[in-house]
Amino acid sequence: MSTTIYIMRHGIAEERADSGEDADRRLTDEGRRKVLEIARGLKILGVKPHAFLSSPLPRAMETPTLTASVLDKEAQVETADALATGYDAAAVVRSIERFKGAETMMLFGHQPQLGELASLLLTGAQSLVALPFKKGGVAAIEVANLPPRSAAELLWFMSPKQLRALS
């Protein structure tokens, strides 16, 4: 059974958190508004994730919470440390192995890691075709199985502007 993995970069975040720590940055008002518009575009595309998995950083956690409020109000957002900054794409793949059998899932995180993850899924190498995710950009990638044992298929890759235009 194949699995569609939707990969989404967090929305627009504040330049600097009050604490001065990058890890504490949150979405801006504009970022929250645009994430909701992107989620409405995803809904029009028929995106229905069975699982929401996010980096634990605030700007990333806000993004799936807002996205789930449009796509599935009852969805639970789980965190995965491997989706935080500083981890490699292989760590993310290991963290999603437990979703074996899921038809769809949605991952939320950061660049350049998400681009490297997409490359790893599509080519087997994390630097061969690293996708340039803009803030709020989404890719839909189909893998034959979890854990992936062969090259995946890129179903689509959309910019936040394209997704917002759909809404």
VMD Tcl script that draws the C-alpha trace (Angstrom):
set ca {
  {0.00 0.00 0.00}
  {1.43 3.37 -0.98}
  {1.54 6.44 1.25}
  {1.22 10.05 0.17}
  {3.46 12.30 2.24}
  {2.62 15.99 2.18}
  {5.63 18.07 3.20}
  {4.99 21.68 4.28}
  {7.38 24.36 5.43}
  {6.22 26.52 8.32}
  {4.61 29.90 7.61}
  {6.16 33.36 7.85}
  {7.79 33.77 11.26}
  {8.91 36.79 13.23}
  {12.45 37.94 12.53}
  {13.43 37.74 16.17}
  {11.74 36.26 19.25}
  {11.51 38.29 22.46}
  {13.97 35.84 24.00}
  {16.43 36.38 21.15}
  {16.48 32.61 20.54}
  {15.79 31.37 17.01}
  {14.00 28.32 18.41}
  {11.39 30.59 20.08}
  {10.27 32.41 16.93}
  {6.51 32.31 16.27}
  {4.37 32.98 13.21}
  {3.52 36.60 12.45}
  {-0.10 37.70 11.99}
  {0.54 37.67 8.25}
  {2.06 34.20 8.55}
  {-1.02 32.87 10.36}
  {-3.37 34.45 7.81}
  {-1.44 33.01 4.88}
  {-1.24 29.52 6.43}
  {-5.04 29.50 6.75}
  {-5.35 30.54 3.08}
  {-2.87 27.81 2.09}
  {-4.87 25.26 4.11}
  {-8.05 26.27 2.27}
  {-6.19 25.71 -1.02}
  {-5.08 22.28 0.22}
  {-8.67 21.45 1.10}
  {-9.77 22.33 -2.44}
  {-7.08 19.94 -3.72}
  {-8.61 17.19 -1.56}
  {-5.71 16.88 0.89}
  {-6.86 14.75 3.85}
  {-3.89 13.68 6.00}
  {-4.38 10.80 8.42}
  {-1.47 12.03 10.55}
  {0.06 15.44 11.26}
  {3.71 15.36 12.37}
  {5.62 18.55 13.17}
  {8.86 20.00 14.35}
  {8.43 21.00 18.01}
  {9.57 24.59 17.36}
  {6.72 27.12 17.90}
  {6.64 28.48 14.33}
  {6.38 24.94 12.99}
  {3.79 23.79 15.57}
  {1.51 26.74 14.82}
  {1.50 25.82 11.13}
  {-0.05 22.32 11.44}
  {-2.44 23.52 14.14}
  {-3.82 26.13 11.75}
  {-3.73 23.72 8.81}
  {-5.59 21.03 10.76}
  {-8.25 23.59 11.77}
  {-9.20 23.71 8.08}
  {-8.46 20.14 6.93}
  {-9.53 18.11 9.98}
  {-10.63 19.89 13.15}
  {-10.31 16.67 15.17}
  {-6.75 15.88 14.06}
  {-4.04 15.57 16.66}
  {-0.70 17.15 15.82}
  {2.24 15.04 17.00}
  {5.77 16.32 17.35}
  {8.94 14.69 16.08}
  {12.30 16.01 17.19}
  {13.74 14.81 13.87}
  {11.73 17.54 12.11}
  {13.41 20.28 14.17}
  {16.40 22.12 12.79}
  {19.73 20.34 12.97}
  {18.58 16.82 12.04}
  {19.25 15.13 8.73}
  {16.65 13.77 6.33}
  {17.44 10.16 7.24}
  {16.37 10.89 10.84}
  {13.01 12.12 9.55}
  {12.54 8.95 7.50}
  {13.23 6.87 10.64}
  {10.68 8.93 12.58}
  {7.87 8.23 10.08}
  {8.42 4.47 9.89}
  {5.88 4.02 12.70}
  {3.14 5.24 10.34}
  {3.47 2.12 8.20}
  {0.10 1.47 6.62}
  {-1.08 5.11 6.71}
  {-2.52 6.28 3.41}
  {-1.55 9.91 3.94}
  {0.50 11.99 6.36}
  {1.60 15.60 6.56}
  {5.01 16.69 7.81}
  {5.85 20.24 8.95}
  {9.32 21.63 9.41}
  {12.13 23.83 8.17}
  {14.47 24.48 5.26}
  {16.90 23.22 4.12}
  {15.95 19.97 5.84}
  {12.58 19.57 4.08}
  {14.15 20.03 0.67}
  {16.76 17.43 1.58}
  {14.02 15.07 2.78}
  {12.17 15.43 -0.52}
  {15.40 14.72 -2.40}
  {16.11 11.65 -0.27}
  {12.62 10.26 -0.88}
  {12.73 10.98 -4.62}
  {16.31 10.00 -5.44}
  {17.84 8.18 -2.48}
  {20.30 11.07 -1.93}
  {19.46 14.11 0.18}
  {21.42 16.59 -1.92}
  {20.68 15.46 -5.47}
  {17.40 17.36 -6.01}
  {16.74 19.37 -2.85}
  {13.40 21.14 -3.39}
  {13.38 24.88 -2.56}
  {10.43 25.09 -0.14}
  {9.22 28.65 0.38}
  {7.49 29.44 3.69}
  {4.15 27.68 3.38}
  {5.18 25.69 0.29}
  {3.94 22.11 0.01}
  {5.03 18.99 -1.88}
  {3.01 15.81 -2.32}
  {5.24 12.75 -2.61}
  {4.04 9.17 -2.96}
  {6.15 6.37 -1.53}
  {5.46 2.72 -2.29}
  {5.92 1.74 1.35}
  {7.19 2.87 4.74}
  {10.03 2.87 5.29}
  {10.74 3.86 1.68}
  {12.84 1.26 -0.12}
  {12.69 2.69 -3.62}
  {12.44 6.08 -5.30}
  {9.22 7.95 -4.60}
  {7.08 9.87 -7.07}
  {6.60 13.63 -6.92}
  {2.86 14.16 -7.37}
  {3.05 17.95 -7.15}
  {5.07 20.80 -5.65}
  {3.29 24.12 -5.10}
  {4.35 27.51 -3.89}
  {2.38 29.24 -1.14}
  {1.17 31.78 -3.70}
  {-0.28 29.02 -5.90}
  {-2.03 27.40 -2.94}
  {-3.45 30.70 -1.71}
  {-4.76 31.43 -5.22}
  {-6.80 28.23 -5.04}
  {-8.55 29.40 -1.88}
}
mol new
graphics top color blue
foreach p $ca { graphics top sphere $p radius 0.5 }
foreach p [lrange $ca 0 end-1] q [lrange $ca 1 end] { graphics top cylinder $p $q radius 0.2 }
display resetview
